[in-house]
Amino acid sequence: MKTSHAVLVLAAIGAAQIVQRQVHHRQRAEMVVTQLHQDWLTQLIDRPDLAVQWGLDGMEAEEMVQILSANQQLSALGLRHRLGLLRRSRLPFVADAFMQKRIGRDYWDRCGAYREEEAAGDRHAERFCRALKNARVAHTDTQPVGA
């Protein structure tokens, strides 16, 4: 092998390692942030008096705790999707399973628009929200909250 080819191969390997380290760093950061979010949601669920302060106006403590519980579930599912563990048919399947539950539909009806707005510009989050929205549309046999 010529020296120039060997240098190119080593450079390519080095670049691939740098990219891989960056991917792993991003994934670790995603997991840490999700864990912080999960911990915060758990605190709010355990303390409904605090949950009401962070909730939507006029929402009762029990309803807020249910919304937070659904948010906690979606947060975990969102991390699974972002890490590549929910791909292709798995994502719509999981979104549909979430929307089969009344709590999932209630959560999406109340907070789905916010999640979609928050996802803007993030292709993973946009894909996740699109799957949830499609699943909600598939479950239109139930009335949304407030209808």
N, C-alpha and C positions, 0 to 999 in steps of 0.2 A: 504494500500500500504506500502510495506516495505520502510524503510529509504533509502536503497541502490537504489531501483527502483526510488524513488522520486528524488534522486540526479542525477541519469542518465537522467531522463526526463527533469529536470531543465538544465542540461548540454547540452542536445540536443536542447532545446529551445534557450538557450543562443548562441549556435553555429549557429543555423539557423538565429538568429537575426543579428549576426556578418556578416554572408555571405550576407544577404539581404542588410545590410548597405553598404557593399563593392560594391555590384551590383549597388545600387542607386548612390553611389559616382562616380563610373565609368561612369554611364549614364549621370550624371550631368557634369562631365568633358568632355565627348564626345560632349554634347550640347554646352558647353562654347567654346570649340575649333572650332566646326563647325560654331558658330556665329562669332568668330574672322575671320575665313576663308571667310565667307559670306560678312562680312564688308569689308575685303580687296578686294575681287572681285568686290564689288559695287564701291569702290573707283577707281579701275582700269577701270571699265566700264565707270564711270563718267569722267575719265581723260584718254582719248585714248593716249595722249602723254606719260603717264607713262606705259600704257598697252603695248605699242610697246617696251619699254625698257625691259619688263619682258617676252615678247613674243618670238616666234621662229624666227630665223634669216630670214629676207626677208619677213616677214608677215606684211601686211598693217594694219593700225590702225583699219579700219572697220572690217576686218576679225578677228583681235585679239579680238575685243570687242564681236563678235559673239561666238568665242571659249570660252571666259570667261563667257559669258552668259550660254552656255551649261554646262560649268564646275560648275557654280553656281547651276544649276538645279540638276546635278548629285550629288553634295555635299549634297543637301537637301535630295535627294532620298537615298543616302548612309547612312545618319543619320537615316532615317526612317527604313531602313533595319537593321542597327546595334541595334536599340532600340527594334527590334522585331515586327515592325508594317508592314513589308512587308515579309510575310512568304508564303511558299508553292507556289501556283499558282499566287499569287499577284506579286512576284518579276519578274518572266518571263513576266507577263502582262505589268508591268510598264517599264521594259527594252525594250519590243517590242514597246510600245507607244513612248518611247524616240527615238528609231531607225526609226520610221515611219517618223520622221521629218528630213529634209535634214541637219539642223544644228546639230542634234544628230549624224548622220552618219559622217558628216565632223569632228566633235569633236573626235569621236572614231577613225576615220582613222588617225588623226594627233596625238592624245594623248593616245589612248588605250593601246599601248605597255608600255608607261610610267606608266599608272595607274596599269597595271598588275604587272609590276616590283615593284612598290610601295606597292602593296598588298601582295607580297610574305611573307608567314609565318603568315598571319592574316586570319584565316579561314572565318570570316565574309566578309572581303574585297575580298578575293579570290572568294567566292561564288557570290558576287555582280558583280565582273568583269566577271566571267564565264557566268552569265546571260546576261550581256551586249554583250559579245563576241558572244554568241549563237544568240542573237537577231540581231546582225550585219550580221552574216552569213545568217540569214533568209531573210535579205534585200539585197542580192547580185545582185538584178536586177538593182541596181544603181552602177555606177562606183565610186570607191574610189577617193579621192582627189589625183591629180597628175597622175592618170592613163590615 
